[in-house]
Amino acid sequence: MRRSRGPSRAEWTHRAAALCALLAVSVSGPASGAEIDSITGRSVELEDAGRQLDALVAAWLRDGIERANRDADVCNEAALYRGIRHAIAFPFVGHFVAEALNADDALPSRRVLIEESVYRDLGLLDAISVHIKDLSAVVRVGDALIGVDKLGHFLVEGWEYFEIAVLNERGTEAAMDWGERAERTYFGLYTTGVRSQADLVANFEGLRFWSNLLGSAPDPLGKRRFLRRAYVSCSRGWSRLGERRWRLRRAPRISRYMSPAWDEAVNCSSYRTPEIERRVQARISERGIADGVDYSCPIDANACAKARARYGEYAVRLLHPDCLHAAGDARPWWRFW
């Protein structure tokens, strides 16, 4: 009798990675990756959530500044960063940001259940985090449809980039190395089965946000300092006799950091295995037929062209190859940027 062959080495590798991801999810809980469905329900009109997100971030900044002024000496930078991080999310992990936004009924958003999504055919070991936590909501900012998980990446992984690149003086490339490793493992392929380039863009823009907080760190995109007014400064306020303390000088406009490059239907994702990709793409094609829309990624080649112009030398690391090489018109540049 011919003995049946066991699993191949590739299959064993896939199973081992999935089991490691299951352990990571069970231990880390909310710290592990979340995922969105950028296709299902895409035709539903959403109100622009930009102003509400701006207001939320400004409120978090004010709370953090108040904590820093209360807990430390006059204008202590370490206390400022610590206070703002505490205000944004405690423990300081991005999934809590996404959960807070998911639960915000005032935020105009679209939620998709996994059984209705393009990931419905994936098993537990294909996308562990998705099955345990379900999918994050999608909001519209300008012309971009963005998962609220990207806000977690922007604020939290953006801090990690800032700490590596600026505070530890290792540079932007080292920060991006860390982000790519995380996306290949516990924030992406191991937990969701998806490697999101849009996550990496949100991380990178988060580095810019934290660099602009005090305006003292260089902008990785080379923006001139005189064009960048700090969000927070140390001053006496309106009275010269007042106490010097941290003050919010201007509220950030988060939409300035967001773009369709945060949209996974524009800046395409990769998958842990060809089988996962086949199942997801089959559902995307099915949804496209039902909606009468071609959802082949990237769905907007012009947005990809603008992203290439925006990110310059970093584009090759931030954009999926299909977006990086998409033929499109980058004009007018102010359309998204």
C-alpha positions as CSV (number, residue, x, y, z in Angstrom):
1,M,0.0,0.0,0.0
2,R,1.3,3.4,-0.9
3,R,1.7,5.6,2.1
4,S,0.2,9.1,1.8
5,R,2.6,12.0,2.0
6,G,2.6,14.3,5.0
7,P,2.5,18.1,4.9
8,S,5.2,19.8,2.9
9,R,7.9,21.9,4.5
10,A,6.1,25.1,3.4
11,E,2.8,23.8,4.9
12,W,4.6,23.1,8.2
13,T,6.1,26.6,8.1
14,H,2.7,28.1,7.6
15,R,1.2,26.1,10.4
16,A,4.1,27.0,12.8
17,A,3.7,30.7,11.9
18,A,0.0,30.5,12.5
19,L,0.4,28.8,15.9
20,C,3.0,31.4,17.0
21,A,0.5,34.1,16.0
22,L,-2.2,32.4,18.1
23,L,0.1,32.5,21.1
24,A,1.0,36.1,20.4
25,V,-2.7,37.1,20.2
26,S,-3.6,35.3,23.4
27,V,-0.7,36.8,25.3
28,S,-0.7,40.4,23.9
29,G,-4.4,40.8,23.5
30,P,-5.2,44.3,22.1
31,A,-1.5,45.0,21.2
32,S,-1.7,42.8,18.1
33,G,-2.8,43.8,14.7
34,A,-6.3,44.7,13.5
35,E,-7.6,44.6,9.9
36,I,-10.2,46.3,7.8
37,D,-12.3,45.5,4.7
38,S,-11.8,48.5,2.4
39,I,-14.0,47.0,-0.4
40,T,-17.3,45.8,1.1
41,G,-19.8,48.7,1.3
42,R,-17.3,51.0,-0.5
43,S,-20.1,52.6,-2.4
44,V,-21.9,53.8,0.8
45,E,-21.5,57.5,1.2
46,L,-19.9,58.6,4.4
47,E,-19.6,62.1,6.0
48,D,-16.1,63.5,6.2
49,A,-14.8,62.6,9.7
50,G,-11.7,64.8,9.4
51,R,-12.9,67.5,11.8
52,Q,-14.0,65.0,14.4
53,L,-10.7,63.3,14.3
54,D,-8.9,66.6,14.6
55,A,-11.0,67.4,17.7
56,L,-10.3,64.1,19.3
57,V,-6.5,64.4,18.8
58,A,-6.5,68.0,20.0
59,A,-8.4,66.9,23.2
60,W,-5.9,64.1,23.8
61,L,-3.0,66.6,23.4
62,R,-4.6,69.0,25.9
63,D,-5.1,66.2,28.4
64,G,-1.5,65.1,27.9
65,I,-0.2,68.6,28.3
66,E,-2.2,69.1,31.5
67,R,-0.7,65.9,32.9
68,A,2.8,67.0,32.0
69,N,2.5,70.4,33.6
70,R,1.1,68.8,36.7
71,D,3.5,65.9,37.1
72,A,6.9,67.4,36.3
73,D,9.2,70.4,36.4
74,V,8.6,73.4,34.2
75,C,8.5,72.4,30.5
76,N,10.1,68.9,30.9
77,E,10.1,67.3,27.5
78,A,10.2,63.7,28.7
79,A,7.1,64.5,30.9
80,L,5.4,66.1,27.9
81,Y,5.9,63.0,25.7
82,R,4.9,60.7,28.6
83,G,1.8,62.7,29.3
84,I,0.6,62.8,25.7
85,R,1.2,59.1,25.2
86,H,-0.8,58.3,28.3
87,A,-3.6,60.5,27.1
88,I,-3.7,58.9,23.7
89,A,-3.8,55.3,24.8
90,F,-3.0,53.5,28.0
91,P,-1.5,51.0,27.8
92,F,0.2,52.6,24.9
93,V,-0.9,50.2,22.1
94,G,-2.6,51.2,18.9
95,H,-5.4,48.7,19.1
96,F,-7.0,50.6,22.0
97,V,-7.1,53.7,19.7
98,A,-9.0,51.7,17.1
99,E,-11.3,50.3,19.7
100,A,-12.1,53.7,21.1
101,L,-12.9,55.0,17.6
102,N,-14.9,51.8,16.8
103,A,-17.1,52.5,19.8
104,D,-17.6,56.2,19.0
105,D,-21.2,56.4,17.8
106,A,-20.7,60.0,16.8
107,L,-18.1,59.2,14.3
108,P,-19.5,58.5,10.8
109,S,-18.1,55.1,9.9
110,R,-18.8,51.9,8.1
111,R,-18.4,48.5,9.9
112,V,-18.3,45.1,8.2
113,L,-18.8,41.8,9.9
114,I,-16.2,39.2,9.0
115,E,-18.9,36.8,7.7
116,E,-19.9,39.6,5.2
117,S,-16.4,40.6,4.3
118,V,-13.8,39.7,1.7
119,Y,-12.1,37.7,4.5
120,R,-15.1,35.4,5.1
121,D,-13.4,32.3,3.6
122,L,-10.3,32.6,5.8
123,G,-10.0,30.1,8.7
124,L,-8.8,30.7,12.2
125,L,-5.2,29.9,11.4
126,D,-5.3,32.1,8.3
127,A,-6.3,35.3,10.1
128,I,-6.3,34.7,13.8
129,S,-6.6,38.4,14.9
130,V,-9.5,39.0,12.5
131,H,-11.5,36.1,13.9
132,I,-10.8,37.1,17.5
133,K,-11.3,40.8,17.2
134,D,-13.4,41.2,14.1
135,L,-12.8,44.1,11.6
136,S,-12.1,47.7,12.4
137,A,-14.4,50.5,11.1
138,V,-13.7,52.6,8.0
139,V,-14.0,56.4,7.9
140,R,-13.7,59.0,5.1
141,V,-11.2,61.8,5.4
142,G,-11.3,64.0,2.3
143,D,-11.2,61.6,-0.7
144,A,-9.7,58.8,1.3
145,L,-11.4,55.8,2.9
146,I,-9.3,54.9,5.9
147,G,-9.5,52.2,8.6
148,V,-9.6,53.5,12.1
149,D,-6.8,51.0,12.9
150,K,-4.6,53.4,10.9
151,L,-5.0,56.1,13.6
152,G,-3.5,53.6,16.0
153,H,-0.6,53.1,13.7
154,F,-0.3,56.9,13.1
155,L,-0.2,57.7,16.8
156,V,1.4,54.7,18.4
157,E,3.7,53.0,15.9
158,G,4.4,56.6,14.8
159,W,5.8,57.2,18.3
160,E,8.0,54.1,18.0
161,Y,9.3,55.5,14.7
162,F,10.0,58.9,16.4
163,E,11.7,57.2,19.4
164,I,14.0,55.2,17.1
165,A,14.7,57.8,14.5
166,V,14.9,61.0,16.6
167,L,15.2,60.3,20.4
168,N,17.6,57.4,19.9
169,E,19.2,59.1,16.9
170,R,19.2,56.1,14.7
171,G,17.5,57.7,11.7
172,T,14.4,57.2,9.6
173,E,15.6,54.1,7.8
174,A,16.1,52.3,11.1
175,A,12.6,53.2,12.2
176,M,11.2,51.9,8.9
177,D,13.2,48.7,9.3
178,W,11.4,48.2,12.7
179,G,8.0,48.9,11.2
180,E,8.5,46.5,8.3
181,R,9.6,43.7,10.7
182,A,6.5,44.3,12.8
183,E,4.2,44.2,9.7
184,R,5.8,41.0,8.6
185,T,5.1,39.4,12.0
186,Y,2.9,40.3,14.9
187,F,1.2,43.4,13.4
188,G,0.5,41.8,10.0
189,L,1.3,38.5,8.4
190,Y,1.3,36.4,11.6
191,T,-1.9,37.7,13.0
192,T,-4.1,39.0,10.2
193,G,-2.6,37.1,7.3
194,V,-2.2,40.5,5.6
195,R,0.9,42.8,5.2
196,S,-0.6,46.3,4.9
197,Q,1.5,48.9,3.1
198,A,-1.1,51.4,4.2
199,D,-0.1,50.6,7.8
200,L,3.5,51.5,7.0
201,V,2.4,54.8,5.5
202,A,0.4,55.6,8.6
203,N,3.5,54.8,10.7
204,F,5.7,57.1,8.6
205,E,3.2,59.9,8.8
206,G,3.1,59.4,12.6
207,L,6.8,60.0,12.7
208,R,6.2,63.3,11.0
209,F,3.4,64.1,13.5
210,W,5.6,63.5,16.5
211,S,8.5,65.4,14.9
212,N,6.2,68.4,14.4
213,L,4.9,68.3,18.0
214,L,7.6,70.6,19.2
215,G,8.9,71.5,15.8
216,S,12.5,70.7,16.8
217,A,13.0,67.5,14.9
218,P,13.6,67.4,11.1
219,D,10.7,66.4,8.9
220,P,11.7,63.2,7.0
221,L,10.0,64.7,3.9
222,G,12.3,67.7,4.1
223,K,9.6,70.3,4.8
224,R,11.2,73.6,5.8
225,R,11.0,74.5,9.5
226,F,9.6,77.9,8.8
227,L,6.6,76.2,7.2
228,R,6.1,74.0,10.3
229,R,4.8,75.8,13.4
230,A,5.0,73.6,16.5
231,Y,1.8,72.3,18.0
232,V,3.1,72.6,21.5
233,S,5.5,75.2,23.0
234,C,6.8,76.4,26.4
235,S,5.6,79.9,27.2
236,R,4.1,82.2,29.8
237,G,0.8,82.6,27.9
238,W,-0.7,86.0,27.5
239,S,1.0,87.4,30.6
240,R,4.7,87.9,30.8
241,L,4.4,87.4,34.6
242,G,2.6,84.1,34.2
243,E,4.2,80.7,34.8
244,R,6.1,79.1,32.0
245,R,4.4,75.9,31.0
246,W,3.5,73.7,28.1
247,R,0.7,75.1,26.0
248,L,-1.1,73.9,22.9
249,R,-0.3,76.6,20.4
250,R,-2.3,75.2,17.5
251,A,-4.4,72.1,17.0
252,P,-3.1,69.7,14.4
253,R,-5.0,69.0,11.3
254,I,-4.8,65.2,11.0
255,S,-6.1,65.3,7.4
256,R,-2.7,66.9,6.4
257,Y,-1.1,63.6,7.1
258,M,-3.8,61.4,5.6
259,S,-4.2,60.5,2.0
260,P,-5.4,57.7,-0.3
261,A,-2.0,56.0,0.4
262,W,-3.6,55.0,3.7
263,D,-6.4,53.3,1.8
264,E,-5.8,49.5,1.3
265,A,-7.8,49.6,-2.0
266,V,-5.2,52.1,-3.4
267,N,-2.0,51.1,-1.6
268,C,-2.5,47.4,-2.0
269,S,-1.7,44.7,0.6
270,S,0.2,41.4,0.4
271,Y,-0.8,38.1,2.0
272,R,1.0,35.4,4.0
273,T,0.2,32.6,1.5
274,P,-1.0,32.4,-2.1
275,E,-4.1,30.5,-0.9
276,I,-5.1,33.4,1.4
277,E,-4.6,35.8,-1.5
278,R,-6.6,33.6,-3.9
279,R,-9.6,33.4,-1.4
280,V,-9.6,37.2,-0.7
281,Q,-9.2,38.2,-4.3
282,A,-12.0,35.9,-5.4
283,R,-14.3,37.7,-2.9
284,I,-13.1,41.1,-4.1
285,S,-13.9,40.1,-7.7
286,E,-17.3,38.8,-6.6
287,R,-18.1,42.1,-4.8
288,G,-16.9,44.1,-7.9
289,I,-19.4,42.2,-10.1
290,A,-22.2,42.8,-7.7
291,D,-21.4,46.6,-7.5
292,G,-20.6,47.0,-11.1
293,V,-17.1,48.3,-10.2
294,D,-13.6,47.2,-11.0
295,Y,-12.0,46.8,-7.5
296,S,-8.7,45.6,-8.8
297,C,-6.0,47.2,-6.8
298,P,-4.9,50.0,-7.1
299,I,-8.4,51.4,-7.8
300,D,-6.9,54.9,-8.3
301,A,-3.7,55.1,-10.3
302,N,-3.6,58.9,-10.0
303,A,-3.5,58.6,-6.2
304,C,-0.5,56.3,-6.5
305,A,1.2,58.8,-8.8
306,K,0.7,61.5,-6.2
307,A,2.0,59.2,-3.5
308,R,5.2,58.6,-5.5
309,A,5.7,62.3,-5.8
310,R,5.0,62.9,-2.1
311,Y,7.2,60.2,-0.6
312,G,10.1,60.4,-3.1
313,E,13.0,58.2,-2.0
314,Y,10.8,56.5,0.6
315,A,8.1,55.5,-1.9
316,V,9.7,52.2,-2.7
317,R,9.4,51.2,0.9
318,L,5.9,52.6,1.6
319,L,4.0,51.7,-1.5
320,H,3.0,48.3,-2.8
321,P,4.7,47.5,-6.1
322,D,1.3,47.6,-7.9
323,C,0.8,51.1,-6.7
324,L,4.4,52.1,-7.0
325,H,4.4,51.3,-10.7
326,A,0.8,52.2,-11.6
327,A,0.6,54.6,-14.5
328,G,-1.2,57.8,-13.4
329,D,-1.1,61.6,-13.3
330,A,0.3,63.3,-10.2
331,R,-1.3,66.6,-11.1
332,P,-2.8,68.6,-9.5
333,W,-0.6,67.8,-6.5
334,W,-2.9,69.6,-4.0
335,R,-5.8,67.2,-4.8
336,F,-4.8,64.9,-2.0
337,W,-1.7,66.5,-0.4
